[in-house]
Each structure stands twice: as structure tokens, then as C-alpha cells.
Amino acid sequence: MIVRVKLRKGRAIVRNRRKNTQLALAGAALLYPTSLMAYVLGVWRLASDMGAAGEFTAYGLLSHWQVWMGIGALLNGAAFVLTRYGRGEDLPDLGVLRFGKPRPESQ
């Protein structure tokens, strides 16, 4: 006995290089306010050091304003990259950043 199942035609399968673009946009939407909160904590700590604000409550590594500003910059950069990825734009080329002594030019 041969059984044939006839299915309706659906959407054609399209191979897309970029996956989870909506998830990337949602993550970026959450990272922007988080980076703003880190910047605010950094400014609060800096103002506390100058005596212009109340006492900062954190102790240890997270009691330095440089750490909060660095965390804010990293979160902001990650949100920027996720937004570009989610919109289908080209990602920034980080290969142009070189640290240390320049390499000698080969001839």
C-alpha cells in the first residue's frame, strides 16, 4: 500500500546569513538604558569625590568612577554593534585598531 500526503505550498525557504536580527535589536534596546545607568553611577561617584553629591554607597572595585565609565562605554559599544547587526548594516571593522609598536612595512 502506498500512502501519499499532499501538502499545500508554503513560503519558499530563503537562506539568510543573518539570524536573530530581532533578538539583536531587542538586546540593543535593553543595553542602551543599562549603559546610561552605568554612566550615571560614574558621574555620581565623580561628583561624590568632588564633594558635590551625597556619599557613594559601593565599596571595592565598583567604587571607582573609571570602572563605571568603562562599563558604560562597553555596554554602549555592544548596543551599537547589535543595532547595526539587527538592521542588516555592515559591522564596524575593528581590525584597524592597532596597539603597541607599528609593524615594519614589508617590501
NORNORJO-V218483 format. One record per residue. N is the residue number from 0. RES is the residue in one letter. OMEGA is omega in whole degrees, 0 to 359 (NA if undefined). Layout:
n=N res=RES omega=OMEGA
n=N res=RES omega=OMEGA
This chain:
n=0 res=M omega=178
n=1 res=I omega=179
n=2 res=V omega=178
n=3 res=R omega=178
n=4 res=V omega=179
n=5 res=K omega=179
n=6 res=L omega=176
n=7 res=R omega=177
n=8 res=K omega=179
n=9 res=G omega=178
n=10 res=R omega=177
n=11 res=A omega=179
n=12 res=I omega=181
n=13 res=V omega=177
n=14 res=R omega=181
n=15 res=N omega=180
n=16 res=R omega=183
n=17 res=R omega=179
n=18 res=K omega=177
n=19 res=N omega=179
n=20 res=T omega=179
n=21 res=Q omega=176
n=22 res=L omega=177
n=23 res=A omega=178
n=24 res=L omega=178
n=25 res=A omega=177
n=26 res=G omega=178
n=27 res=A omega=179
n=28 res=A omega=177
n=29 res=L omega=183
n=30 res=L omega=180
n=31 res=Y omega=177
n=32 res=P omega=178
n=33 res=T omega=177
n=34 res=S omega=177
n=35 res=L omega=177
n=36 res=M omega=178
n=37 res=A omega=176
n=38 res=Y omega=180
n=39 res=V omega=177
n=40 res=L omega=177
n=41 res=G omega=179
n=42 res=V omega=178
n=43 res=W omega=180
n=44 res=R omega=178
n=45 res=L omega=178
n=46 res=A omega=177
n=47 res=S omega=177
n=48 res=D omega=180
n=49 res=M omega=179
n=50 res=G omega=182
n=51 res=A omega=181
n=52 res=A omega=179
n=53 res=G omega=183
n=54 res=E omega=178
n=55 res=F omega=190
n=56 res=T omega=184
n=57 res=A omega=178
n=58 res=Y omega=178
n=59 res=G omega=184
n=60 res=L omega=183
n=61 res=L omega=178
n=62 res=S omega=180
n=63 res=H omega=182
n=64 res=W omega=179
n=65 res=Q omega=179
n=66 res=V omega=181
n=67 res=W omega=178
n=68 res=M omega=177
n=69 res=G omega=177
n=70 res=I omega=179
n=71 res=G omega=179
n=72 res=A omega=178
n=73 res=L omega=179
n=74 res=L omega=178
n=75 res=N omega=177
n=76 res=G omega=178
n=77 res=A omega=178
n=78 res=A omega=178
n=79 res=F omega=180
n=80 res=V omega=179
n=81 res=L omega=178
n=82 res=T omega=179
n=83 res=R omega=179
n=84 res=Y omega=182
n=85 res=G omega=179
n=86 res=R omega=179
n=87 res=G omega=179
n=88 res=E omega=178
n=89 res=D omega=177
n=90 res=L omega=180
n=91 res=P omega=180
n=92 res=D omega=181
n=93 res=L omega=179
n=94 res=G omega=180
n=95 res=V omega=178
n=96 res=L omega=179
n=97 res=R omega=179
n=98 res=F omega=179
n=99 res=G omega=181
n=100 res=K omega=177
n=101 res=P omega=177
n=102 res=R omega=176
n=103 res=P omega=180
n=104 res=E omega=178
n=105 res=S omega=183
n=106 res=Q omega=NA
